[in-house]
């Protein structure tokens, strides 16, 4: 189960108070001040764990507190510093301050760390205030207070390729054929209720992370269906693979279906619409071989008259999938111009 939203509370450690103490020992008539400094409070640190891919752990634990620093002691002994609290998050986590909605961090690199709540500095002991004219100070300072924050975590999946398309376009079947992901497949809409990730392997020890996103429908960018909730996951993908069913069971026109998906991507944001895109004509095994060339030409004209980024595949039989992966690899390895879609397909 993918959990991509969470609310947590964090609190750094309070700095330990400084100590006010006078040294009094036998045979030492002028012992003087010997109060030590307080210890520093622990930090709350966010750490990107490469083995995590969901925010599920925060459904069961939502409070993270660092240790307070210890107070200073006599004989100029400083208090111990409080231990830091390290909070592991998956790569792709956005961290917001819940009260101000300010973006505090974008945790994308595995192993990276960020102090989200800094521990308080320890107070000064009275030994620090000793001077030649003030030889018996009793003053001290208190440790700095802890920092408390309420955070909103939002996960955006990190993937090289994102599969987009209408419900029942065959994305889950394709993900299962490309990777070892156990994607749910069914003969009804919205079998994919949350994004699914898989790793496709290519010769030469090359790997591509593929994400299967829930099916989009008309109005998804405005909140219709399941797609709007997960459209933001596609923002981090390098390449979009638009999976188009060439033989829709409902008898709809594949070109019109392609225009629906393209319109929703553009409505969600220009950055998403400008991503390199590969149009994949899926379920080509259902089309007679003698009709395939004409179909490809017809559909390719709908995206600007070029068939260079239009491939035919079959997720069920595996036909064309290796060529699709190679094309995706090339697109992820270089900057590409976005596909220029026509506003109407024209027959």
PyMOL commands that set and color helices and strands:
alter all, ss='L'
color gray80, all
select helices_A, chain A and resi 56-59+126-129+171-178+220-222+227-234+254-268+270-273+284-286+289-301+321-332
alter helices_A, ss='H'
color red, helices_A
select strands_A, chain A and resi 5-11+44-48+63-65+85-89+93-97+103-107+113-117+148-155+161-164+196-202+206-212+239-245+276-282+310-312
alter strands_A, ss='S'
color yellow, strands_A
deselect
rebuild
show_as cartoon
